[in-house]
Amino acid sequence: NSTSWASTASPSTPSTPPRTGARRASGSSPPTAGT
């Protein structure tokens, strides 16, 4: 189940494949979600 929900989470799927691209989006994601 853990893997299933993680896949649907979307953030986990795109974050794993595009490590470089995810890194840039990650920087913007944390601050936005934190707020």
PyMOL Python script that loads the backbone (N, CA, C, O; Angstrom):
from pymol import cmd

cmd.read_pdbstr("""\
ATOM      1  N   ASN A   1       0.846  -1.198   0.000  1.00  0.00           N
ATOM      2  CA  ASN A   1       0.000   0.000   0.000  1.00  0.00           C
ATOM      3  C   ASN A   1       0.886   1.255   0.000  1.00  0.00           C
ATOM      4  O   ASN A   1       0.615   2.235  -0.694  1.00  0.00           O
ATOM      5  N   SER A   2       1.902   1.187   0.767  1.00  0.00           N
ATOM      6  CA  SER A   2       2.816   2.351   0.889  1.00  0.00           C
ATOM      7  C   SER A   2       3.265   2.815  -0.496  1.00  0.00           C
ATOM      8  O   SER A   2       3.226   4.003  -0.814  1.00  0.00           O
ATOM      9  N   THR A   3       3.691   1.850  -1.309  1.00  0.00           N
ATOM     10  CA  THR A   3       4.176   2.215  -2.652  1.00  0.00           C
ATOM     11  C   THR A   3       3.020   2.774  -3.492  1.00  0.00           C
ATOM     12  O   THR A   3       3.206   3.699  -4.284  1.00  0.00           O
ATOM     13  N   SER A   4       1.858   2.216  -3.313  1.00  0.00           N
ATOM     14  CA  SER A   4       0.686   2.639  -4.105  1.00  0.00           C
ATOM     15  C   SER A   4       0.371   4.113  -3.808  1.00  0.00           C
ATOM     16  O   SER A   4       0.261   4.927  -4.725  1.00  0.00           O
ATOM     17  N   TRP A   5       0.232   4.434  -2.568  1.00  0.00           N
ATOM     18  CA  TRP A   5      -0.135   5.822  -2.221  1.00  0.00           C
ATOM     19  C   TRP A   5       1.004   6.776  -2.622  1.00  0.00           C
ATOM     20  O   TRP A   5       0.765   7.912  -3.033  1.00  0.00           O
ATOM     21  N   ALA A   6       2.205   6.300  -2.497  1.00  0.00           N
ATOM     22  CA  ALA A   6       3.368   7.150  -2.840  1.00  0.00           C
ATOM     23  C   ALA A   6       3.331   7.468  -4.337  1.00  0.00           C
ATOM     24  O   ALA A   6       3.628   8.588  -4.756  1.00  0.00           O
ATOM     25  N   SER A   7       2.968   6.478  -5.120  1.00  0.00           N
ATOM     26  CA  SER A   7       2.925   6.678  -6.584  1.00  0.00           C
ATOM     27  C   SER A   7       1.848   7.718  -6.905  1.00  0.00           C
ATOM     28  O   SER A   7       2.031   8.571  -7.773  1.00  0.00           O
ATOM     29  N   THR A   8       0.750   7.632  -6.207  1.00  0.00           N
ATOM     30  CA  THR A   8      -0.350   8.575  -6.450  1.00  0.00           C
ATOM     31  C   THR A   8      -0.001   9.962  -5.903  1.00  0.00           C
ATOM     32  O   THR A   8      -0.564  10.971  -6.327  1.00  0.00           O
ATOM     33  N   ALA A   9       0.906   9.990  -4.988  1.00  0.00           N
ATOM     34  CA  ALA A   9       1.282  11.277  -4.361  1.00  0.00           C
ATOM     35  C   ALA A   9       1.790  12.237  -5.442  1.00  0.00           C
ATOM     36  O   ALA A   9       1.703  13.455  -5.285  1.00  0.00           O
ATOM     37  N   SER A  10       2.313  11.689  -6.526  1.00  0.00           N
ATOM     38  CA  SER A  10       2.793  12.543  -7.628  1.00  0.00           C
ATOM     39  C   SER A  10       4.172  13.113  -7.303  1.00  0.00           C
ATOM     40  O   SER A  10       5.086  12.991  -8.118  1.00  0.00           O
ATOM     41  N   PRO A  11       4.341  13.719  -6.158  1.00  0.00           N
ATOM     42  CA  PRO A  11       5.637  14.332  -5.786  1.00  0.00           C
ATOM     43  C   PRO A  11       6.736  13.278  -5.745  1.00  0.00           C
ATOM     44  O   PRO A  11       7.890  13.543  -6.082  1.00  0.00           O
ATOM     45  N   SER A  12       6.353  12.088  -5.327  1.00  0.00           N
ATOM     46  CA  SER A  12       7.358  11.008  -5.211  1.00  0.00           C
ATOM     47  C   SER A  12       7.741  10.517  -6.613  1.00  0.00           C
ATOM     48  O   SER A  12       8.918  10.288  -6.889  1.00  0.00           O
ATOM     49  N   THR A  13       6.773  10.359  -7.477  1.00  0.00           N
ATOM     50  CA  THR A  13       7.055   9.820  -8.821  1.00  0.00           C
ATOM     51  C   THR A  13       7.975  10.763  -9.627  1.00  0.00           C
ATOM     52  O   THR A  13       9.028  10.330 -10.094  1.00  0.00           O
ATOM     53  N   PRO A  14       7.603  12.011  -9.792  1.00  0.00           N
ATOM     54  CA  PRO A  14       8.405  12.964 -10.582  1.00  0.00           C
ATOM     55  C   PRO A  14       9.721  13.275  -9.882  1.00  0.00           C
ATOM     56  O   PRO A  14      10.729  13.560 -10.529  1.00  0.00           O
ATOM     57  N   SER A  15       9.701  13.218  -8.592  1.00  0.00           N
ATOM     58  CA  SER A  15      10.915  13.545  -7.819  1.00  0.00           C
ATOM     59  C   SER A  15      11.993  12.484  -8.038  1.00  0.00           C
ATOM     60  O   SER A  15      13.181  12.802  -8.103  1.00  0.00           O
ATOM     61  N   THR A  16      11.578  11.236  -8.149  1.00  0.00           N
ATOM     62  CA  THR A  16      12.570  10.143  -8.295  1.00  0.00           C
ATOM     63  C   THR A  16      13.229  10.156  -9.682  1.00  0.00           C
ATOM     64  O   THR A  16      14.457  10.177  -9.766  1.00  0.00           O
ATOM     65  N   PRO A  17      12.470  10.144 -10.736  1.00  0.00           N
ATOM     66  CA  PRO A  17      13.031  10.101 -12.103  1.00  0.00           C
ATOM     67  C   PRO A  17      13.892  11.334 -12.404  1.00  0.00           C
ATOM     68  O   PRO A  17      15.102  11.200 -12.589  1.00  0.00           O
ATOM     69  N   PRO A  18      13.308  12.507 -12.455  1.00  0.00           N
ATOM     70  CA  PRO A  18      14.053  13.741 -12.800  1.00  0.00           C
ATOM     71  C   PRO A  18      14.775  14.303 -11.591  1.00  0.00           C
ATOM     72  O   PRO A  18      14.363  15.333 -11.057  1.00  0.00           O
ATOM     73  N   ARG A  19      15.804  13.676 -11.161  1.00  0.00           N
ATOM     74  CA  ARG A  19      16.511  14.145  -9.929  1.00  0.00           C
ATOM     75  C   ARG A  19      16.907  15.628 -10.128  1.00  0.00           C
ATOM     76  O   ARG A  19      16.701  16.453  -9.238  1.00  0.00           O
ATOM     77  N   THR A  20      17.453  15.935 -11.255  1.00  0.00           N
ATOM     78  CA  THR A  20      17.902  17.321 -11.483  1.00  0.00           C
ATOM     79  C   THR A  20      16.686  18.264 -11.532  1.00  0.00           C
ATOM     80  O   THR A  20      16.642  19.275 -10.831  1.00  0.00           O
ATOM     81  N   GLY A  21      15.731  17.921 -12.352  1.00  0.00           N
ATOM     82  CA  GLY A  21      14.536  18.772 -12.486  1.00  0.00           C
ATOM     83  C   GLY A  21      13.794  18.851 -11.154  1.00  0.00           C
ATOM     84  O   GLY A  21      13.321  19.915 -10.754  1.00  0.00           O
ATOM     85  N   ALA A  22      13.702  17.729 -10.488  1.00  0.00           N
ATOM     86  CA  ALA A  22      12.967  17.701  -9.201  1.00  0.00           C
ATOM     87  C   ALA A  22      13.680  18.626  -8.203  1.00  0.00           C
ATOM     88  O   ALA A  22      13.039  19.311  -7.406  1.00  0.00           O
ATOM     89  N   ARG A  23      14.975  18.628  -8.264  1.00  0.00           N
ATOM     90  CA  ARG A  23      15.763  19.463  -7.302  1.00  0.00           C
ATOM     91  C   ARG A  23      15.281  20.922  -7.419  1.00  0.00           C
ATOM     92  O   ARG A  23      15.045  21.572  -6.401  1.00  0.00           O
ATOM     93  N   ARG A  24      15.142  21.411  -8.585  1.00  0.00           N
ATOM     94  CA  ARG A  24      14.736  22.833  -8.770  1.00  0.00           C
ATOM     95  C   ARG A  24      13.303  22.988  -8.232  1.00  0.00           C
ATOM     96  O   ARG A  24      13.012  23.907  -7.467  1.00  0.00           O
ATOM     97  N   ALA A  25      12.449  22.102  -8.634  1.00  0.00           N
ATOM     98  CA  ALA A  25      11.038  22.192  -8.185  1.00  0.00           C
ATOM     99  C   ALA A  25      10.978  21.969  -6.669  1.00  0.00           C
ATOM    100  O   ALA A  25      10.144  22.547  -5.971  1.00  0.00           O
ATOM    101  N   SER A  26      11.867  21.132  -6.191  1.00  0.00           N
ATOM    102  CA  SER A  26      11.874  20.823  -4.737  1.00  0.00           C
ATOM    103  C   SER A  26      12.091  22.125  -3.945  1.00  0.00           C
ATOM    104  O   SER A  26      11.417  22.374  -2.945  1.00  0.00           O
ATOM    105  N   GLY A  27      13.017  22.924  -4.396  1.00  0.00           N
ATOM    106  CA  GLY A  27      13.312  24.178  -3.689  1.00  0.00           C
ATOM    107  C   GLY A  27      12.059  25.043  -3.598  1.00  0.00           C
ATOM    108  O   GLY A  27      11.847  25.729  -2.597  1.00  0.00           O
ATOM    109  N   SER A  28      11.254  25.014  -4.607  1.00  0.00           N
ATOM    110  CA  SER A  28      10.048  25.850  -4.625  1.00  0.00           C
ATOM    111  C   SER A  28       8.913  25.142  -3.878  1.00  0.00           C
ATOM    112  O   SER A  28       8.009  25.791  -3.352  1.00  0.00           O
ATOM    113  N   SER A  29       8.968  23.835  -3.839  1.00  0.00           N
ATOM    114  CA  SER A  29       7.893  23.048  -3.205  1.00  0.00           C
ATOM    115  C   SER A  29       7.909  23.193  -1.676  1.00  0.00           C
ATOM    116  O   SER A  29       6.877  23.497  -1.077  1.00  0.00           O
ATOM    117  N   PRO A  30       9.033  22.985  -1.061  1.00  0.00           N
ATOM    118  CA  PRO A  30       9.146  23.067   0.409  1.00  0.00           C
ATOM    119  C   PRO A  30       8.616  24.392   0.965  1.00  0.00           C
ATOM    120  O   PRO A  30       7.787  24.378   1.875  1.00  0.00           O
ATOM    121  N   PRO A  31       9.064  25.515   0.452  1.00  0.00           N
ATOM    122  CA  PRO A  31       8.635  26.831   0.942  1.00  0.00           C
ATOM    123  C   PRO A  31       7.135  27.022   0.736  1.00  0.00           C
ATOM    124  O   PRO A  31       6.443  27.553   1.604  1.00  0.00           O
ATOM    125  N   THR A  32       6.645  26.589  -0.409  1.00  0.00           N
ATOM    126  CA  THR A  32       5.206  26.764  -0.698  1.00  0.00           C
ATOM    127  C   THR A  32       4.365  25.912   0.239  1.00  0.00           C
ATOM    128  O   THR A  32       3.389  26.390   0.817  1.00  0.00           O
ATOM    129  N   ALA A  33       4.746  24.646   0.386  1.00  0.00           N
ATOM    130  CA  ALA A  33       3.973  23.722   1.235  1.00  0.00           C
ATOM    131  C   ALA A  33       4.104  24.167   2.695  1.00  0.00           C
ATOM    132  O   ALA A  33       3.140  24.104   3.458  1.00  0.00           O
ATOM    133  N   GLY A  34       5.288  24.611   3.071  1.00  0.00           N
ATOM    134  CA  GLY A  34       5.506  25.042   4.462  1.00  0.00           C
ATOM    135  C   GLY A  34       4.567  26.196   4.801  1.00  0.00           C
ATOM    136  O   GLY A  34       4.014  26.257   5.899  1.00  0.00           O
ATOM    137  N   THR A  35       4.395  27.100   3.854  1.00  0.00           N
ATOM    138  CA  THR A  35       3.540  28.255   4.124  1.00  0.00           C
ATOM    139  C   THR A  35       2.106  27.777   4.196  1.00  0.00           C
ATOM    140  O   THR A  35       1.199  28.580   4.415  1.00  0.00           O
TER     141      THR A  35
END
""", "prot")
cmd.dss("prot")
cmd.show_as("cartoon", "prot")
cmd.util.cbc("prot")
cmd.orient("prot")
